[in-house]
Amino acid sequence: MWERWQKGESLQRIAQLFGRNHSSVQGILVETGGIRPAQRHRSQLALTLAEREVISRALVAGHSLLDWLCETHLFGQPCASQTVHQGGEILRPADR
């Protein structure tokens, strides 16, 4: 779309190619200033679809997110089976 716009094609023609109304195309071009936005990419910190699915299944099965993180060693610190949440803090038996 942006290449066609920069080559001077009309909004009507571009809209026809995409099966849209010219005002829809105009809105997109106005938002971007007529320049193609930078290509998007997912952060390396973001969970993959597969990871989100595993978490979802674990939660549906009644497991806590902390349990799942400990089991998968993704918690970032040692987990004890007696770990207890109190006011958002994680307490281990030695900390009580």
DRENPA-3360 file (N, C-alpha, C; in nm, 2 decimals, always signed):
BEGIN
1 = MWERWQKG = +0.08/-0.12/+0.00/+0.00/+0.00/+0.00/+0.09/+0.13/+0.00 ~ +0.19/+0.13/+0.09/+0.27/+0.25/+0.10/+0.35/+0.27/-0.03 ~ +0.40/+0.16/-0.09/+0.48/+0.18/-0.21/+0.39/+0.24/-0.32 ~ +0.27/+0.19/-0.33/+0.17/+0.24/-0.43/+0.14/+0.38/-0.41 ~ +0.12/+0.42/-0.28/+0.10/+0.56/-0.25/+0.21/+0.65/-0.29 ~ +0.34/+0.60/-0.26/+0.45/+0.68/-0.29/+0.48/+0.69/-0.44 ~ +0.43/+0.59/-0.51/+0.44/+0.60/-0.66/+0.33/+0.69/-0.72 ~ +0.24/+0.73/-0.64/+0.14/+0.83/-0.69/+0.01/+0.77/-0.72;
9 = ESLQRIAQ = -0.02/+0.64/-0.69/-0.15/+0.58/-0.72/-0.25/+0.65/-0.63 ~ -0.37/+0.66/-0.69/-0.48/+0.72/-0.61/-0.53/+0.63/-0.50 ~ -0.60/+0.70/-0.40/-0.66/+0.63/-0.29/-0.76/+0.53/-0.34 ~ -0.84/+0.58/-0.44/-0.94/+0.49/-0.50/-0.88/+0.36/-0.55 ~ -0.77/+0.37/-0.63/-0.71/+0.25/-0.69/-0.66/+0.16/-0.58 ~ -0.59/+0.22/-0.49/-0.53/+0.14/-0.38/-0.64/+0.07/-0.30 ~ -0.75/+0.14/-0.27/-0.86/+0.08/-0.20/-0.92/-0.03/-0.27 ~ -0.94/-0.02/-0.41/-0.99/-0.12/-0.49/-0.91/-0.25/-0.48;
17 = LFGRNHSS = -0.78/-0.23/-0.48/-0.69/-0.35/-0.48/-0.71/-0.43/-0.35 ~ -0.74/-0.36/-0.24/-0.76/-0.42/-0.11/-0.90/-0.45/-0.07 ~ -0.99/-0.42/-0.17/-1.13/-0.44/-0.14/-1.19/-0.35/-0.03 ~ -1.14/-0.23/-0.01/-1.18/-0.14/+0.09/-1.23/-0.01/+0.04 ~ -1.29/+0.06/+0.13/-1.33/+0.20/+0.09/-1.21/+0.29/+0.10 ~ -1.21/+0.39/+0.01/-1.09/+0.48/+0.00/-1.07/+0.55/+0.14 ~ -1.17/+0.57/+0.21/-1.16/+0.64/+0.34/-1.08/+0.56/+0.44 ~ -1.09/+0.42/+0.43/-1.02/+0.33/+0.52/-0.87/+0.34/+0.49;
25 = VQGILVET = -0.84/+0.34/+0.36/-0.70/+0.35/+0.32/-0.64/+0.49/+0.36 ~ -0.72/+0.59/+0.34/-0.68/+0.72/+0.38/-0.65/+0.73/+0.53 ~ -0.73/+0.67/+0.61/-0.71/+0.67/+0.75/-0.58/+0.60/+0.79 ~ -0.54/+0.49/+0.72/-0.42/+0.42/+0.75/-0.30/+0.51/+0.71 ~ -0.31/+0.57/+0.59/-0.20/+0.65/+0.54/-0.18/+0.78/+0.63 ~ -0.29/+0.83/+0.68/-0.28/+0.95/+0.76/-0.21/+0.91/+0.89 ~ -0.25/+0.80/+0.95/-0.18/+0.75/+1.08/-0.03/+0.73/+1.06 ~ +0.01/+0.68/+0.95/+0.15/+0.65/+0.93/+0.23/+0.76/+0.86;
33 = GGIRPAQR = +0.16/+0.87/+0.82/+0.22/+0.98/+0.75/+0.26/+0.94/+0.61 ~ +0.20/+0.83/+0.56/+0.22/+0.78/+0.42/+0.35/+0.70/+0.41 ~ +0.41/+0.67/+0.53/+0.54/+0.59/+0.53/+0.51/+0.46/+0.60 ~ +0.56/+0.36/+0.53/+0.55/+0.22/+0.59/+0.60/+0.21/+0.73 ~ +0.53/+0.16/+0.82/+0.58/+0.15/+0.96/+0.69/+0.05/+0.97 ~ +0.77/+0.06/+1.07/+0.88/-0.04/+1.08/+0.82/-0.18/+1.10 ~ +0.89/-0.28/+1.05/+0.84/-0.42/+1.07/+0.84/-0.45/+1.21 ~ +0.73/-0.51/+1.26/+0.71/-0.55/+1.40/+0.78/-0.68/+1.42;
41 = HRSQLALT = +0.83/-0.70/+1.54/+0.89/-0.82/+1.58/+0.86/-0.84/+1.73 ~ +0.85/-0.97/+1.77/+0.81/-1.00/+1.91/+0.94/-1.00/+1.99 ~ +0.93/-0.94/+2.11/+1.04/-0.93/+2.20/+1.08/-1.07/+2.24 ~ +1.21/-1.09/+2.26/+1.26/-1.22/+2.31/+1.21/-1.25/+2.45 ~ +1.16/-1.15/+2.52/+1.11/-1.18/+2.65/+0.97/-1.23/+2.65 ~ +0.90/-1.21/+2.54/+0.76/-1.25/+2.53/+0.75/-1.40/+2.52 ~ +0.64/-1.45/+2.58/+0.62/-1.60/+2.57/+0.57/-1.64/+2.43 ~ +0.61/-1.76/+2.39/+0.56/-1.81/+2.26/+0.42/-1.86/+2.28;
49 = LAEREVIS = +0.35/-1.88/+2.17/+0.22/-1.94/+2.17/+0.22/-2.07/+2.25 ~ +0.31/-2.15/+2.22/+0.32/-2.28/+2.29/+0.34/-2.27/+2.44 ~ +0.42/-2.17/+2.48/+0.44/-2.15/+2.62/+0.31/-2.10/+2.69 ~ +0.24/-2.01/+2.62/+0.11/-1.96/+2.67/+0.01/-2.07/+2.68 ~ +0.01/-2.16/+2.59/-0.08/-2.27/+2.59/-0.05/-2.37/+2.71 ~ +0.07/-2.39/+2.73/+0.11/-2.48/+2.84/+0.07/-2.42/+2.98 ~ +0.09/-2.29/+2.99/+0.05/-2.22/+3.11/-0.10/-2.22/+3.13 ~ -0.17/-2.20/+3.02/-0.32/-2.20/+3.03/-0.37/-2.34/+3.07;
57 = RALVAGHS = -0.31/-2.44/+3.01/-0.35/-2.58/+3.05/-0.32/-2.61/+3.20 ~ -0.21/-2.56/+3.24/-0.17/-2.58/+3.38/-0.27/-2.51/+3.48 ~ -0.30/-2.39/+3.44/-0.40/-2.31/+3.53/-0.53/-2.38/+3.53 ~ -0.58/-2.42/+3.41/-0.71/-2.49/+3.40/-0.71/-2.62/+3.49 ~ -0.59/-2.69/+3.49/-0.58/-2.81/+3.57/-0.57/-2.79/+3.72 ~ -0.57/-2.66/+3.76/-0.57/-2.63/+3.90/-0.43/-2.60/+3.96 ~ -0.33/-2.60/+3.88/-0.20/-2.56/+3.92/-0.18/-2.41/+3.93 ~ -0.10/-2.37/+4.03/-0.08/-2.23/+4.04/+0.04/-2.19/+3.94;
65 = LLDWLCET = +0.04/-2.06/+3.91/+0.15/-2.02/+3.82/+0.28/-2.04/+3.88 ~ +0.29/-2.02/+4.01/+0.42/-2.04/+4.08/+0.46/-2.18/+4.07 ~ +0.37/-2.27/+4.10/+0.40/-2.42/+4.09/+0.45/-2.45/+3.95 ~ +0.39/-2.40/+3.85/+0.43/-2.43/+3.71/+0.57/-2.37/+3.69 ~ +0.59/-2.25/+3.73/+0.73/-2.19/+3.71/+0.83/-2.27/+3.78 ~ +0.80/-2.32/+3.90/+0.90/-2.40/+3.98/+0.93/-2.53/+3.91 ~ +0.82/-2.59/+3.86/+0.84/-2.72/+3.79/+0.92/-2.71/+3.67 ~ +0.90/-2.60/+3.60/+0.98/-2.58/+3.47/+1.11/-2.51/+3.49;
73 = HLFGQPCA = +1.14/-2.48/+3.61/+1.27/-2.41/+3.65/+1.28/-2.27/+3.58 ~ +1.17/-2.21/+3.56/+1.17/-2.07/+3.50/+1.15/-1.96/+3.60 ~ +1.15/-2.00/+3.73/+1.12/-1.90/+3.84/+1.24/-1.81/+3.86 ~ +1.36/-1.86/+3.83/+1.48/-1.77/+3.84/+1.55/-1.78/+3.97 ~ +1.49/-1.85/+4.07/+1.55/-1.88/+4.20/+1.50/-2.01/+4.25 ~ +1.57/-2.07/+4.34/+1.53/-2.20/+4.39/+1.39/-2.20/+4.45 ~ +1.31/-2.30/+4.42/+1.18/-2.32/+4.47/+1.17/-2.43/+4.57 ~ +1.11/-2.41/+4.68/+1.09/-2.52/+4.78/+0.94/-2.56/+4.77;
81 = SQTVHQGG = +0.92/-2.68/+4.80/+0.78/-2.73/+4.79/+0.69/-2.67/+4.90 ~ +0.76/-2.61/+5.00/+0.68/-2.55/+5.11/+0.67/-2.40/+5.09 ~ +0.70/-2.35/+4.97/+0.69/-2.20/+4.94/+0.55/-2.15/+4.97 ~ +0.54/-2.04/+5.04/+0.41/-1.98/+5.07/+0.41/-1.84/+5.03 ~ +0.29/-1.79/+4.98/+0.28/-1.65/+4.94/+0.21/-1.58/+5.06 ~ +0.27/-1.47/+5.10/+0.21/-1.38/+5.20/+0.22/-1.24/+5.16 ~ +0.11/-1.18/+5.13/+0.12/-1.03/+5.09/+0.21/-1.01/+4.97 ~ +0.21/-1.10/+4.88/+0.29/-1.08/+4.76/+0.44/-1.13/+4.77;
89 = EILRPADR = +0.48/-1.16/+4.90/+0.62/-1.20/+4.92/+0.62/-1.35/+4.91 ~ +0.74/-1.40/+4.87/+0.76/-1.55/+4.87/+0.84/-1.58/+4.99 ~ +0.78/-1.67/+5.07/+0.85/-1.71/+5.20/+0.88/-1.86/+5.19 ~ +1.00/-1.89/+5.23/+1.04/-2.03/+5.24/+1.04/-2.06/+5.39 ~ +1.04/-2.19/+5.42/+1.04/-2.23/+5.56/+1.15/-2.16/+5.64 ~ +1.27/-2.14/+5.58/+1.38/-2.08/+5.65/+1.36/-1.93/+5.68 ~ +1.27/-1.87/+5.60/+1.24/-1.73/+5.61/+1.13/-1.69/+5.71 ~ +1.06/-1.79/+5.75/+0.94/-1.77/+5.84/+0.98/-1.73/+5.98;
% end
